[in-house]
Structure formats: structure tokens, C-alpha cells
């Protein structure tokens, strides 16, 4: 598994194109990206891969679209498996799954463990790790006008 020194998450750049995100990460000195499948500019894994390649970066992780726990768990499992396919195409070693938030940390982890039962064997077979992110961290997009863009245009 490749070790990355600096990884930039697309979470803070959801309202810019994948090309702009990759360029900003390269400008900032990052060597890898964490990409989000639900980002407006995601399009396809191959398009993201080309943007990373043009910027001289690799993809560290893919964050799956939607949540690990959904009312229709079969649809959630299918989305997770599609995300694993994207991670494979991009050469990412990790899949970020957005977990349910319950009234306590223990209950949150228990729900996430139950929901990931179908996903874990497939991820293990492919040699990937799953990274669990609480859903409260991804509820609102942030402004794309970060210090990276301010420095870039200066």
C-alpha cells in the first residue's frame, strides 16, 4: 500500500470541478486526493482519475455516495459496492463510508457494523480498508473560496 504524505479531501471543494480541485491540491503541495462520489463534478471514476493524473496526484480514498445505513439497505449496499468498483479503478486503498449517528458512540458503531456486514468481505477480498465518517461532518457544502484559491490567484 502506498503511503501518502499529504492528502486533500474533496469535501471542502464540493462546488468546484474535479479539475479545479486536483489543481488546487497540487498547488498546495499535496500528493493525493480523497474524492467524493456525490460531488457535482465527479462524473465518472475515469474522469477523476484523469484529473488526478494531469495534476500529478494519486487517489488515496473514495467516499461513497449516500449513507452506509439507508431505509432501503439493499440500495445502500449496492451503492457501497459501486464505490468499491470506483476505488479499484482509481487505485485507492480506502473506501470512506458515512455512518449513521445514533444517541451514543457505541450505538453508532453497532449500527455501522451491522450495515457494513455485506461490504466488509468484498473490501477485504480487494485488500481495502473501510474508513467510517460520522454523518454530521458532511451535511453542508463549504465555500470553494479557500486560502488555496486565494493563494493561487495572488
C-alpha positions as CSV (number, residue, x, y, z in Angstrom):
1,X,0.0,0.0,0.0
2,X,1.3,3.4,-0.9
3,X,1.9,5.9,1.9
4,X,0.8,9.5,1.2
5,X,2.4,12.5,2.9
6,X,-0.4,15.0,2.3
7,X,-4.0,14.2,1.2
8,X,-6.6,16.8,0.4
9,X,-10.3,15.9,0.9
10,X,-12.8,17.0,-1.8
11,X,-15.3,17.6,1.0
12,X,-14.1,21.2,1.2
13,X,-14.3,21.7,-2.6
14,X,-17.7,20.2,-3.5
15,X,-18.8,23.2,-5.5
16,X,-15.8,23.3,-7.9
17,X,-14.9,21.0,-10.7
18,X,-12.7,17.9,-10.2
19,X,-10.0,19.6,-12.3
20,X,-10.0,22.7,-10.1
21,X,-9.9,20.5,-7.0
22,X,-7.0,18.5,-8.3
23,X,-5.1,21.6,-9.4
24,X,-5.7,23.2,-6.0
25,X,-4.3,20.1,-4.3
26,X,-1.2,20.0,-6.5
27,X,-0.7,23.8,-6.0
28,X,-0.9,23.2,-2.2
29,X,1.8,20.5,-2.4
30,X,-0.5,17.6,-1.7
31,X,0.4,14.2,-3.3
32,X,-3.1,12.6,-3.2
33,X,-6.8,13.2,-3.2
34,X,-9.8,11.9,-1.2
35,X,-12.7,12.1,-3.7
36,X,-16.4,12.1,-3.0
37,X,-18.7,10.2,-5.4
38,X,-21.6,12.7,-4.7
39,X,-19.5,15.7,-5.7
40,X,-21.3,17.6,-8.5
41,X,-18.2,17.2,-10.8
42,X,-17.5,13.5,-10.0
43,X,-19.0,12.3,-13.3
44,X,-17.0,9.0,-13.5
45,X,-14.1,7.4,-11.9
46,X,-12.1,7.6,-15.2
47,X,-12.7,11.4,-15.4
48,X,-11.5,11.8,-11.8
49,X,-8.5,9.6,-12.5
50,X,-7.5,11.7,-15.5
51,X,-7.8,14.9,-13.5
52,X,-5.6,13.4,-10.7
53,X,-3.1,12.2,-13.3
54,X,-2.9,15.6,-15.1
55,X,-2.2,17.2,-11.7
56,X,0.5,14.6,-10.8
57,X,-1.6,13.2,-8.0
58,X,-3.0,9.8,-7.0
59,X,-6.3,9.0,-5.3
60,X,-6.0,7.9,-1.6
61,X,-9.6,7.2,-0.9
62,X,-13.1,7.3,-2.3
63,X,-16.1,8.4,-0.2
64,X,-19.2,6.5,-1.2
65,X,-22.3,8.4,-2.2
66,X,-25.1,8.4,0.3
67,X,-25.0,6.8,3.7
68,X,-24.0,3.4,4.9
69,X,-27.4,2.9,6.6
70,X,-30.5,3.7,4.4
71,X,-34.2,2.8,4.7
72,X,-33.5,0.6,1.6
73,X,-30.4,-1.3,2.9
74,X,-30.1,-3.3,-0.4
75,X,-29.8,0.0,-2.3
76,X,-27.2,1.2,0.2
77,X,-25.2,-2.0,-0.1
78,X,-25.3,-1.7,-4.0
79,X,-24.1,1.9,-3.7
80,X,-21.2,0.7,-1.5
81,X,-20.2,-1.9,-4.0
82,X,-20.3,0.6,-6.8
83,X,-18.0,2.8,-4.7
84,X,-15.6,-0.2,-4.3
85,X,-15.5,-0.5,-8.1
86,X,-14.7,3.2,-8.4
87,X,-12.0,2.8,-5.8
88,X,-10.5,-0.1,-7.7
89,X,-10.5,1.9,-11.0
90,X,-8.8,4.9,-9.2
91,X,-6.2,2.8,-7.4
92,X,-7.5,4.0,-4.0
93,X,-6.6,1.9,-0.9
94,X,-9.6,3.1,1.2
95,X,-13.3,3.5,1.0
96,X,-14.9,6.1,3.2
97,X,-18.3,5.2,4.4
98,X,-20.6,7.7,6.0
99,X,-22.0,6.1,9.0
100,X,-25.2,6.6,11.0
101,X,-25.2,8.8,14.0
102,X,-27.1,7.4,17.0
103,X,-27.6,8.6,20.5
104,X,-24.2,7.2,21.6
105,X,-20.9,6.3,20.1
106,X,-21.5,2.6,20.9
107,X,-24.9,2.6,19.2
108,X,-23.4,4.4,16.2
109,X,-20.7,1.8,15.8
110,X,-23.1,-1.0,16.3
111,X,-25.4,0.3,13.5
112,X,-22.4,0.8,11.3
113,X,-21.1,-2.7,11.9
114,X,-24.5,-4.2,11.1
115,X,-24.8,-2.2,7.9
116,X,-21.2,-3.0,6.7
117,X,-21.6,-6.8,7.0
118,X,-22.2,-7.1,3.3
119,X,-19.4,-4.8,2.4
120,X,-16.6,-6.0,4.6
121,X,-15.9,-9.3,2.9
122,X,-15.8,-7.7,-0.5
123,X,-13.4,-4.9,0.8
124,X,-11.2,-7.5,2.5
125,X,-11.0,-9.6,-0.7
126,X,-9.8,-6.5,-2.6
127,X,-7.4,-5.5,0.1
128,X,-9.0,-2.3,1.1
129,X,-9.8,-0.7,4.4
130,X,-13.1,1.0,5.3
131,X,-12.9,4.4,7.0
132,X,-16.0,5.4,8.9
133,X,-17.0,9.0,8.9
134,X,-19.8,10.4,11.1
135,X,-22.7,11.9,9.0
136,X,-22.6,15.2,10.9
137,X,-19.3,16.0,9.1
138,X,-20.9,16.1,5.6
139,X,-24.2,17.8,5.9
140,X,-23.4,21.2,4.3
141,X,-21.1,22.1,1.4
142,X,-18.4,24.6,2.3
143,X,-17.4,27.6,0.2
144,X,-14.8,26.8,-2.5
145,X,-13.1,30.1,-1.9
146,X,-10.5,28.8,0.5
147,X,-7.0,30.0,1.2
148,X,-5.7,27.7,-1.5
149,X,-7.7,29.6,-4.2
150,X,-6.7,32.9,-2.7
151,X,-3.0,31.9,-2.8
152,X,-3.4,30.5,-6.3
153,X,-4.8,33.7,-7.7
154,X,-2.3,36.0,-5.9
